[in-house]
Amino acid sequence: MMMQLVAPARGSIYDRFGALIAEDKENLRLLVLPAFCKSLPGTLDALSKIVPVSGATRDRVMRAARRQSGYYPILIAEGLTWRQFALLNVLAPQLPGMRADRSAYRKYYHSRPMAHLVGYVGMAGKEEVDLDPVMRLPGFRTGRTGVEKTFDRELRGSPGSVKYEVDSRGRVVRELGSKPSSRGRDLVLSIDHHLQTVALDRIKEHRVASVVVLDVVTGGILAMASTPTFDPNDVAFDVNLERWRELSRNPDHPLNNRAIRGQYPPGSTFKVVTALAGLHAGVIDGHETMSCPGGYSVGRKRFRCWKAHGGGINVHEAIKQSCDTYFYETAKRMGIDHLAMVARHLGLGRIYDCGLPGQSAGIIPDQAWKRANLMEAWYTGETVIAGIGQGFVSTTPLQLAVMSRAWPRAAPCCPS
């Protein structure tokens, strides 16, 4: 008797309007049970006349046969044609230990625009195979990145099992009983795949770039594109090693989602944070004006403004004209700790619970941060430059989108 786990069908993924983004498709496979083979190398030689068996595949199968029980099936090939599948079944009596079965592979639609958000599935790593028996099933794939990883448990479902009576050659004589698998749950995203495609098209002329679009009412992520991108179909099934090396070694890192992993100085986009923090601290108001001679001095250090704006600059004009000098002075008056507190309140310097793994927290510095990380005191000049989003300050594009939604309300929010 032999009992075999049955892999569950993975749940499908849809965009906000019900457009299909990812689903399982039928996959015809070839496996071998070494314990029932007269000679594993001889069986592989015979099978190679029907299905190509590369040297690398042969080495992998032989290593797996030495490492695990001979009664555990080893995947030789998948993505077979119907002709190959039929021929293998006809020749099964002559090839003890060989098994051809039907499984599933993951198919992605709108693949390049959705790649970083949805992610892809792949084989379980060495540290994962002992966490769940289903991980040991030949060819079983689990979420590796994106929402495929975050919601892997929900999408994966529960395995079933089948009991077989087999003969001495490993051929199935009859089925003794079965427990059906439970299909994984479907997942509906807040993303509009049409908007996602438009967003990627708008930034495709740049070598590296990203864009995030939020619903200002709900905080839902409507689009999140990053370039360069990739096709998850190339890495989720029938992986071409040369293509994988090309992607993983590309200096522009197309596998990285810059919208959540890229950390950049926010620059002048940060000035609204400084303005709001200054108003909150009471060090400025809507009527006070300042003069901008084209720069600002702290001790012997001179911080430049992009131009001399002259006098009569209030907070409204400072934002409108992006006057560096106004925000240098505002930041100096309130101090770095208050500026950092307001920035964090608006969603900067944090990781969001929004279903996207691999987020970078960015840096919103204060005196305690510098002592802990650099073991140095904080200087006034560092406060001044932080007021215009430079110096130690770094954020992700997603954080800037969240901040842009939050600051008119002066209230924190979390994207979804």
VENZI-V414486 format. One record per helix or strand of 3 or more residues. SS is the DSSP state (h for helix, s for strand). FROM is the first residue (numbers start at 1). TO is the last residue. If there is no record, write none. Layout:
# VENZI-V414486
[[SS;FROM;TO] [SS;FROM;TO]]
This chain:
# VENZI-V414486
[[s;2;6] [s;20;32] [h;34;36] [h;40;47] [h;55;67] [s;74;78] [h;82;94] [s;98;108] [h;111;118] [s;121;123] [h;133;136] [s;141;143] [h;146;150] [h;152;156] [s;160;166] [s;172;179] [h;193;203] [s;209;214] [s;221;227] [h;233;236] [h;241;249] [h;258;261] [h;267;281] [s;290;292] [s;295;298] [s;301;304] [s;310;313] [h;315;321] [h;324;334] [h;336;345] [h;367;374] [h;380;386] [h;397;406]]
